Amino acid sequence: MNARLSTLASWLVTLLTPLALILFAVRLLLTPIFLQVEYRLPGFPEDPYGFTQQERLYWSRFALDYLLNDAGIEYLGDLRFPESGSPVFNARELRHMVDVKVLTRYTLGTAYTVWGLLVVLGVWARRGKWWQAYGRGLRRGGWATVMLVAAVLLFVVISFEALFTAFHRVFFEGDTWLFLYSDTLIRLFPMRFWQDTFLFVGLFALAGGLALALGVKSSGQEGG
């Protein structure tokens, strides 16, 4: 294969690798297993308004399922507390969940595209005899992931609330993501939940980046 083309393709692999690792970690979060683990972590704050652990697991599953299914917002809007018959989510929360679903679909679509591109590039690298350059791209991508995630984790530890606020201002309009402490979304997903979420994504991507940076071997005289 042309050395210049293999070099460009190798650097494309480098750019895609951090995205692939981070988005894979995000996809793992969108599973019931993460909810089961998170709510059972030592020190996870109790709900001051009375949700038990089992109730949190029950109602949060609806929120998760809504993000991944094809149902409209009535999937959440029709939910009622059995004791009072009042809606589980208010109108403001429902509007936010619509926005979150749009973001989730965009994120997953991006993830599948990135993973698919890496697979296609890998097949091309094997058949086009630029596999070593592909490996170098993965290794560089691993180091890029380590540096990027390390910086984000530093912010998580030092000033998570500022990072959390910045994240929402980028992806959501105005103050549509702000709620009362008594609202269901806050009771199900307190700040500790999101801090752990960022930590999980960061640590998983960091581990994956290190594995690629230190574990992928390349040799030969190819470009890239």
ROTOR-724973 format. One record per residue (C-alpha): residue number from 1; chain; x, z, y. Coordinates in steps of 0.1 Angstrom, whole numbers, m for minus. Each point is the difference from the previous one (the first is absolute). Example, Ala and Ser with C-alpha at 12.3 -4.5 7.8 and 13.67 -1.06 7.14 Angstrom:
<1; "A"; <123; 78; m45>>
<2; "A"; <14; m7; 34>>
END
This chain:
<1; "A"; <0; 0; 0>>
<2; "A"; <11; m7; 36>>
<3; "A"; <20; 30; 12>>
<4; "A"; <m17; 1; 34>>
<5; "A"; <m35; m1; m15>>
<6; "A"; <9; 28; m25>>
<7; "A"; <13; 21; 28>>
<8; "A"; <m32; m4; 20>>
<9; "A"; <m21; 8; m31>>
<10; "A"; <21; 30; m7>>
<11; "A"; <m5; 14; 35>>
<12; "A"; <m38; m6; m4>>
<13; "A"; <2; 22; m31>>
<14; "A"; <17; 26; 21>>
<15; "A"; <m27; 0; 26>>
<16; "A"; <m28; 1; m26>>
<17; "A"; <14; 28; m21>>
<18; "A"; <m7; 30; 24>>
<19; "A"; <m36; m13; 4>>
<20; "A"; <m4; m4; m38>>
<21; "A"; <12; 36; m6>>
<22; "A"; <m20; 16; 27>>
<23; "A"; <m32; m19; m8>>
<24; "A"; <4; 9; m37>>
<25; "A"; <1; 37; 10>>
<26; "A"; <m31; m5; 21>>
<27; "A"; <m18; m16; m29>>
<28; "A"; <8; 29; m22>>
<29; "A"; <m16; 23; 26>>
<30; "A"; <m32; m19; m3>>
<31; "A"; <m7; 15; m34>>
<32; "A"; <m20; 30; m12>>
<33; "A"; <32; 15; m15>>
<34; "A"; <15; 6; 34>>
<35; "A"; <m32; 19; 11>>
<36; "A"; <2; 21; m31>>
<37; "A"; <36; 9; 6>>
<38; "A"; <m2; 4; 38>>
<39; "A"; <m29; 25; 0>>
<40; "A"; <17; 21; m26>>
<41; "A"; <33; 3; 18>>
<42; "A"; <11; 36; 8>>
<43; "A"; <m9; 9; 35>>
<44; "A"; <m25; m28; 6>>
<45; "A"; <m23; 14; 27>>
<46; "A"; <m35; 11; m10>>
<47; "A"; <m29; m14; 19>>
<48; "A"; <m11; 26; 25>>
<49; "A"; <m36; m15; m1>>
<50; "A"; <m4; 6; m37>>
<51; "A"; <10; m30; m21>>
<52; "A"; <13; 11; m34>>
<53; "A"; <28; m19; m17>>
<54; "A"; <m25; m17; m23>>
<55; "A"; <m22; m10; 29>>
<56; "A"; <30; m15; 18>>
<57; "A"; <8; m20; m31>>
<58; "A"; <m36; m11; m4>>
<59; "A"; <m6; m12; 36>>
<60; "A"; <35; m14; 6>>
<61; "A"; <m4; m23; m31>>
<62; "A"; <m29; m17; 18>>
<63; "A"; <22; m6; 30>>
<64; "A"; <27; m14; m22>>
<65; "A"; <m23; m22; m20>>
<66; "A"; <m16; m14; 32>>
<67; "A"; <34; m12; 12>>
<68; "A"; <6; m19; m32>>
<69; "A"; <m34; m14; m9>>
<70; "A"; <m21; m27; 16>>
<71; "A"; <m29; 22; 11>>
<72; "A"; <m12; 3; 36>>
<73; "A"; <2; 32; 20>>
<74; "A"; <m34; 11; m15>>
<75; "A"; <21; 10; m30>>
<76; "A"; <11; 30; 21>>
<77; "A"; <m29; 0; 25>>
<78; "A"; <m25; 8; m28>>
<79; "A"; <18; 30; m13>>
<80; "A"; <m17; 33; 6>>
<81; "A"; <9; 36; m6>>
<82; "A"; <m22; 13; m28>>
<83; "A"; <m6; 34; 16>>
<84; "A"; <m11; m11; 35>>
<85; "A"; <m7; m37; m4>>
<86; "A"; <21; m8; 31>>
<87; "A"; <23; m30; 0>>
<88; "A"; <35; 6; m14>>
<89; "A"; <15; m22; 27>>
<90; "A"; <m12; m3; 36>>
<91; "A"; <m2; m33; 19>>
<92; "A"; <35; 4; 16>>
<93; "A"; <16; 6; m34>>
<94; "A"; <m18; m30; m15>>
<95; "A"; <12; m23; 28>>
<96; "A"; <36; 12; m6>>
<97; "A"; <m3; m5; m37>>
<98; "A"; <m10; m37; 6>>
<99; "A"; <32; m3; 21>>
<100; "A"; <20; 16; m28>>
<101; "A"; <m15; m23; m26>>
<102; "A"; <10; m30; 21>>
<103; "A"; <36; 14; 3>>
<104; "A"; <1; 7; m37>>
<105; "A"; <m10; m35; m9>>
<106; "A"; <26; m14; 23>>
<107; "A"; <26; 23; m14>>
<108; "A"; <m8; m8; m36>>
<109; "A"; <m1; m38; 8>>
<110; "A"; <34; 3; 16>>
<111; "A"; <13; 20; m30>>
<112; "A"; <m12; m26; m25>>
<113; "A"; <16; m28; 21>>
<114; "A"; <33; 18; 3>>
<115; "A"; <1; 8; m37>>
<116; "A"; <m9; m35; m9>>
<117; "A"; <27; m15; 22>>
<118; "A"; <26; 22; m16>>
<119; "A"; <m11; m11; m35>>
<120; "A"; <0; m37; 10>>
<121; "A"; <34; 4; 16>>
<122; "A"; <13; 18; m31>>
<123; "A"; <m12; m28; m23>>
<124; "A"; <15; m26; 24>>
<125; "A"; <32; 20; 1>>
<126; "A"; <3; 0; m38>>
<127; "A"; <m8; m37; m4>>
<128; "A"; <19; m11; 30>>
<129; "A"; <31; 19; m10>>
<130; "A"; <2; 22; 31>>
<131; "A"; <m8; 33; m19>>
<132; "A"; <30; 18; 14>>
<133; "A"; <m10; m8; 35>>
<134; "A"; <m35; 13; m8>>
<135; "A"; <16; 32; m13>>
<136; "A"; <20; 4; 32>>
<137; "A"; <m32; m4; 19>>
<138; "A"; <m17; 28; m19>>
<139; "A"; <30; 22; 4>>
<140; "A"; <1; m6; 38>>
<141; "A"; <m38; 6; 1>>
<142; "A"; <5; 33; m19>>
<143; "A"; <25; 12; 27>>
<144; "A"; <m23; m12; 28>>
<145; "A"; <m28; 20; m16>>
<146; "A"; <21; 31; m2>>
<147; "A"; <9; m2; 37>>
<148; "A"; <m35; m8; 12>>
<149; "A"; <m17; 26; m21>>
<150; "A"; <26; 27; 8>>
<151; "A"; <m8; m5; 37>>
<152; "A"; <m37; 3; m7>>
<153; "A"; <4; 31; m21>>
<154; "A"; <21; 16; 27>>
<155; "A"; <m30; m5; 24>>
<156; "A"; <m24; 14; m27>>
<157; "A"; <21; 32; m2>>
<158; "A"; <7; 4; 37>>
<159; "A"; <m32; m12; 17>>
<160; "A"; <m26; m12; m25>>
<161; "A"; <m29; 4; 25>>
<162; "A"; <16; m24; 24>>
<163; "A"; <7; m25; m28>>
<164; "A"; <m36; 4; m12>>
<165; "A"; <m14; m6; 35>>
<166; "A"; <22; m30; 5>>
<167; "A"; <m10; m15; m33>>
<168; "A"; <m37; 3; 9>>
<169; "A"; <5; m14; 35>>
<170; "A"; <16; m31; m15>>
<171; "A"; <m27; m7; m27>>
<172; "A"; <m32; 14; 16>>
<173; "A"; <m17; m4; 33>>
<174; "A"; <m2; 28; 26>>
<175; "A"; <m10; 34; m14>>
<176; "A"; <m22; m13; m28>>
<177; "A"; <22; 18; m25>>
<178; "A"; <m4; 35; 15>>
<179; "A"; <m26; 24; m15>>
<180; "A"; <m12; 36; 1>>
<181; "A"; <16; 24; m24>>
<182; "A"; <m35; 5; m15>>
<183; "A"; <m4; m37; m8>>
<184; "A"; <2; m10; m36>>
<185; "A"; <30; m23; 3>>
<186; "A"; <21; 28; 15>>
<187; "A"; <m12; 25; m26>>
<188; "A"; <9; m24; m28>>
<189; "A"; <32; m13; 15>>
<190; "A"; <17; 26; 23>>
<191; "A"; <33; m6; 17>>
<192; "A"; <19; 14; m30>>
<193; "A"; <m15; m28; m22>>
<194; "A"; <14; m27; 23>>
<195; "A"; <33; 17; 4>>
<196; "A"; <3; 0; m38>>
<197; "A"; <m11; m36; m1>>
<198; "A"; <27; m11; 23>>
<199; "A"; <26; 21; m19>>
<200; "A"; <m11; m15; m33>>
<201; "A"; <2; m36; 13>>
<202; "A"; <34; 7; 16>>
<203; "A"; <15; 18; m30>>
<204; "A"; <m13; m26; m25>>
<205; "A"; <13; m29; 21>>
<206; "A"; <33; 19; 6>>
<207; "A"; <5; 4; m38>>
<208; "A"; <m9; m36; m6>>
<209; "A"; <24; m12; 27>>
<210; "A"; <29; 21; m14>>
<211; "A"; <m8; m13; m35>>
<212; "A"; <4; m36; 12>>
<213; "A"; <29; 7; 23>>
<214; "A"; <20; 18; m27>>
<215; "A"; <m14; m16; m32>>
<216; "A"; <m2; m37; 7>>
<217; "A"; <32; m18; m9>>
<218; "A"; <11; m34; 12>>
<219; "A"; <30; m21; m6>>
<220; "A"; <11; m36; 2>>
<221; "A"; <9; m24; 28>>
<222; "A"; <m34; m10; 13>>
<223; "A"; <m10; 2; 36>>
<224; "A"; <m22; 29; 13>>
END
